[in-house]
Amino acid sequence: MKNNKNSNKNKKKNSPTKVIAAVAGIIAVVCVVGLFVVGAIGGFEKLGFSSDSDTSLTSQTATGKTTANESGELAVAQGKNEEDKKMTEENVKVLVEMEDGGEFVLELYPSYAPQTVQNFVDLVSDGFYDGVGFHRVVDGFMAQGGDPEGTGMGGSGVQIPGEFSSNGFSQNTLSHQRGVISMARSMDPDSASSQFFICYDDASFLDGQYAAFGKVIEGMDVVDGFLDVERKPNSMGEMASPVTPITMKKVTIIED
């Protein structure tokens, strides 16, 4: 019986200590959580956000409200899009002057492949093709150029969507016939960059697989002349690599 009394006394003595410890633990947890929340909000504010930024943005979007600066930027963006749209709505003529003095003219058709035409026009406007050659010339098939490396592996650093039917672009019905210009690419349908080819003959087996976007309308005899240049085997075993470079000296947009 004495032992039981002592046990009860010990329990009474220990109980307040345990309660105090528990309370202290809860307070500590609350303080830590509080510090975390405050720190998190402070961090968001330093990053340029506030706790109601998403709500205010949603409200502005829903009501169509924008600041003066946003309106200005929107107007500029719309203006640029309109300018680009106008450029790609009309056919574009391109003059290609060869290093040997020959010339030929391309007409580009944005109604078939608008992004492809825009990409080509941008490269021409930047002078990208000046000094670049035709590295692959195949009898009865095509002449391929536009690679700044001259190896068939180079490009502009920008790739564009493949505008042809097998890639989900049914608008392009331009057939690969004599004089038609089309974009070269790898196995990836969206890998076209700067390389293009001009057909020497009927190559309609390429229809729906490559983005045809224009045609030689003047000087096809100059392109035919590439076939007279001595060639050696390329990496694919074709007798297609010109021994003497076939170089485009200057490529420019013909202004109306």
C-alpha positions as a printed Julia matrix, in Angstrom:
256×3 Matrix{Float64}:
   0.0    0.0      0.0
   2.84   2.43     0.7
   4.24   1.82    -2.74
   0.88   2.72    -4.35
   0.7    6.0     -2.45
   4.2    6.94    -3.51
   3.3    6.14    -7.11
   0.29   8.4     -7.03
   2.36  11.21    -5.55
   4.94  10.83    -8.32
   2.21  10.94   -10.96
   0.79  14.14    -9.43
   4.24  15.7     -9.34
   5.05  14.71   -12.94
   1.74  15.73   -14.5
   2.29  19.55   -14.44
   5.74  19.07   -15.97
   4.35  17.03   -18.81
   1.58  19.54   -19.47
   4.02  22.43   -19.53
   6.3   20.53   -21.93
   3.4   19.74   -24.21
   2.23  23.36   -24.27
   5.76  24.55   -24.96
   5.99  22.09   -27.84
   2.76  23.35   -29.37
   3.89  26.96   -29.06
   7.19  26.1    -30.74
   5.4   24.42   -33.63
   3.05  27.41   -34.06
   6.02  29.78   -34.09
   7.87  27.75   -36.72
   4.79  27.54   -38.96
   4.21  31.25   -38.54
   7.76  32.07   -39.5
   7.5   29.8    -42.53
   4.29  31.46   -43.76
   5.7   34.97   -43.27
   8.91  33.99   -45.01
   7.03  32.45   -47.91
   4.87  35.54   -48.46
   7.95  37.73   -48.23
   9.66  35.56   -50.8
   6.75  35.88   -53.24
   6.72  39.64   -52.84
  10.45  39.81   -53.61
   9.76  37.87   -56.82
   7.17  40.43   -57.85
   4.07  38.51   -56.76
   1.55  39.2    -54.07
  -0.93  36.92   -52.41
  -3.75  38.28   -54.6
  -1.83  38.7    -57.88
  -3.48  35.71   -59.51
  -6.91  36.97   -58.54
  -6.31  40.47   -59.9
  -4.86  39.07   -63.13
  -7.86  36.81   -63.57
 -10.2   39.73   -62.97
  -8.41  41.91   -65.54
  -8.44  39.13   -68.09
 -12.1   38.39   -67.48
 -13.14  42.05   -67.81
 -10.8   42.76   -70.72
  -9.0   45.51   -68.82
  -5.35  46.25   -69.6
  -2.92  48.95   -68.6
  -1.79  51.61   -71.07
   1.55  49.86   -71.45
  -0.1   46.51   -72.12
  -2.37  48.16   -74.71
   0.64  49.69   -76.44
   2.5   46.39   -76.59
  -0.64  44.67   -77.85
  -1.02  47.22   -80.62
   2.59  46.75   -81.7
   2.17  42.97   -81.71
  -1.04  43.23   -83.75
   0.64  45.61   -86.17
   3.55  43.23   -86.66
   1.19  40.32   -87.22
  -0.76  42.33   -89.78
   2.49  43.22   -91.57
   3.59  39.58   -91.63
   0.15  38.52   -92.79
   0.21  41.05   -95.63
   3.64  39.86   -96.73
   2.6   36.22   -96.91
  -0.73  36.85   -98.66
   0.93  37.9   -101.93
   3.34  36.0   -104.14
   6.97  37.03  -103.69
   9.61  37.14  -106.43
  13.25  36.45  -105.64
  16.26  37.15  -107.86
  19.17  34.73  -107.56
  22.45  36.0   -109.02
  25.1   33.34  -109.45
  28.83  33.81  -109.01
  29.4   32.96  -112.68
  27.03  35.7   -113.87
  23.91  33.62  -114.44
  20.56  34.62  -112.97
  17.21  33.04  -112.31
  13.97  34.21  -110.69
  11.84  32.36  -108.17
   8.2   33.06  -107.45
   7.07  32.0   -103.99
   3.47  30.99  -103.27
   2.34  31.63   -99.67
  -1.14  30.32  -100.48
   0.4   26.84  -100.41
   2.97  27.17   -97.62
   2.83  30.51   -95.76
   5.36  29.79   -92.99
   7.78  28.22   -95.43
   7.61  31.28   -97.69
   7.99  33.63   -94.72
  11.05  31.73   -93.52
  12.66  31.88   -96.97
  11.87  35.58   -97.34
  13.35  36.31   -93.91
  16.57  34.48   -94.79
  16.84  36.29   -98.13
  16.23  39.65   -96.43
  18.99  38.88   -93.91
  21.45  38.07   -96.72
  21.71  34.49   -95.45
  22.0   32.93   -98.91
  24.64  35.32  -100.24
  27.78  33.29  -100.9
  26.04  29.97  -100.21
  26.08  27.26  -102.86
  24.39  24.19  -104.3
  26.14  21.18  -102.8
  24.08  18.4   -104.39
  23.12  18.21  -108.07
  21.44  15.01  -109.29
  20.67  14.34  -112.96
  16.96  13.97  -113.69
  16.06  14.81  -110.11
  17.05  18.09  -108.45
  19.67  20.64  -107.36
  19.92  21.17  -103.6
  21.41  24.23  -101.92
  21.09  26.65   -99.04
  23.49  24.94   -96.64
  26.09  27.41   -95.3
  28.36  24.47   -94.44
  28.08  22.96   -97.91
  27.84  19.45   -96.46
  24.09  18.89   -96.41
  24.12  19.02   -92.61
  23.9   22.76   -91.97
  21.05  25.22   -91.55
  20.05  28.62   -90.26
  19.6   27.57   -86.65
  15.82  27.87   -86.97
  13.51  25.0    -87.89
   9.98  25.4    -89.23
   6.86  23.2    -89.29
   6.59  20.94   -92.31
   3.75  22.31   -94.41
   2.72  19.18   -96.32
  -0.21  16.78   -96.12
   1.5   13.84   -94.4
   2.34  16.26   -91.58
  -1.29  17.34   -91.2
  -1.09  20.36   -93.54
  -3.51  19.61   -96.39
  -3.45  23.17   -97.77
  -0.24  22.51   -99.71
  -1.22  20.9   -103.01
   1.68  22.29  -105.06
   3.14  19.35  -106.98
   6.87  18.72  -107.38
   7.22  19.34  -111.1
  10.06  20.78  -113.18
  11.23  24.11  -111.77
   9.38  23.78  -108.44
  11.34  24.75  -105.32
  10.79  22.81  -102.1
  12.34  22.55   -98.64
  14.86  19.84   -97.83
  14.63  18.18   -94.41
  15.74  15.23   -92.33
  13.47  12.35   -91.27
  11.88  14.74   -88.79
   8.94  16.39   -90.63
   9.52  19.65   -88.75
  13.25  19.94   -89.4
  13.34  22.17   -92.5
  15.59  25.19   -92.0
  17.42  26.84   -94.89
  18.17  24.05   -97.36
  15.97  23.83  -100.44
  15.95  22.01  -103.77
  14.79  22.79  -107.3
  13.27  19.97  -109.34
  14.68  19.12  -112.78
  11.85  16.8   -113.73
   8.6   15.32  -112.48
   9.19  14.46  -108.82
   5.56  14.12  -107.81
   6.48  11.1   -105.67
   7.6   13.75  -103.16
   4.14  15.35  -103.02
   2.7   15.37   -99.52
   6.14  14.57   -98.05
   8.01  17.84   -98.62
   6.94  21.49   -98.56
   6.91  22.81  -102.11
   6.52  26.6   -101.97
   7.43  28.2   -105.3
   8.78  27.84  -108.8
  11.52  29.09  -111.12
   9.72  31.44  -113.52
  12.78  32.8   -115.32
  16.24  31.41  -116.02
  15.6   27.69  -115.6
  18.36  27.22  -118.18
  20.79  28.59  -115.57
  19.68  25.91  -113.09
  19.98  23.31  -115.85
  23.54  24.53  -116.32
  24.47  23.16  -112.88
  24.34  19.72  -114.51
  27.27  20.66  -116.74
  29.56  21.14  -113.75
  31.88  18.22  -113.03
  30.74  16.23  -110.02
  32.13  13.59  -107.72
  30.45  11.02  -105.44
  28.93  12.33  -102.23
  28.5   10.49   -98.93
  25.42   8.71  -100.3
  27.29   7.44  -103.32
  25.54   9.8   -105.73
  27.59  11.49  -108.44
  26.28  14.77  -107.12
  28.95  16.89  -105.38
  30.2   19.72  -107.63
  33.97  19.76  -108.06
  33.78  23.48  -108.82
  31.52  25.36  -106.34
  28.12  26.46  -107.67
  27.66  29.62  -105.62
  24.85  32.13  -105.21
  26.53  35.53  -105.22
  23.48  37.56  -104.24
  19.87  36.65  -103.46
  17.35  39.49  -103.18
  13.62  40.17  -103.04
  12.33  41.81  -106.23
  10.33  44.86  -105.2
   7.26  45.7   -107.31
